[in-house]
């Protein structure tokens, strides 16, 4: 079993910045992907950014100029730097970790952290 814990959400004014952190722990083989997703009320969960263990990144197109994902493979942690935040970025942000363990890949999710962008 792998535990995924996010932190760093909160209330920020439009134009502000936040950094989210995610840490995976437990029975880890290789965390092949760590990513951030978000879900606003009444919408489906969507990919924000993802990074493989070799550093390949995937971003939601509309966010790549404002959001940056980073990973520390040695610590099984991931970070999401969010700049120039807009009210439409308000959502619950979830961290996802894909763990390769004995030749199988397992998905793990954190409990989510609320990000609210409002004046």
HELIX and SHEET records of a PDB file:
HELIX    1   1 UNK A   61  UNK A   63  5                                   3    
HELIX    2   2 UNK A   73  UNK A   75  5                                   3    
HELIX    3   3 UNK A   87  UNK A   89  5                                   3    
SHEET    1   A 4 UNK A   2  UNK A   7  0                                        
SHEET    2   A 4 UNK A  18  UNK A  26 -1                                        
SHEET    3   A 4 UNK A  77  UNK A  82 -1                                        
SHEET    4   A 4 UNK A  67  UNK A  72 -1                                        
SHEET    1   B 6 UNK A  10  UNK A  12  0                                        
SHEET    2   B 6 UNK A 113  UNK A 117  1                                        
SHEET    3   B 6 UNK A  91  UNK A 101 -1                                        
SHEET    4   B 6 UNK A  30  UNK A  39 -1                                        
SHEET    5   B 6 UNK A  46  UNK A  52 -1                                        
SHEET    6   B 6 UNK A  57  UNK A  59 -1                                        
SHEET    1   C 4 UNK A  10  UNK A  12  0                                        
SHEET    2   C 4 UNK A 113  UNK A 117  1                                        
SHEET    3   C 4 UNK A  91  UNK A 101 -1                                        
SHEET    4   C 4 UNK A 104  UNK A 109 -1                                        
END                                                                             
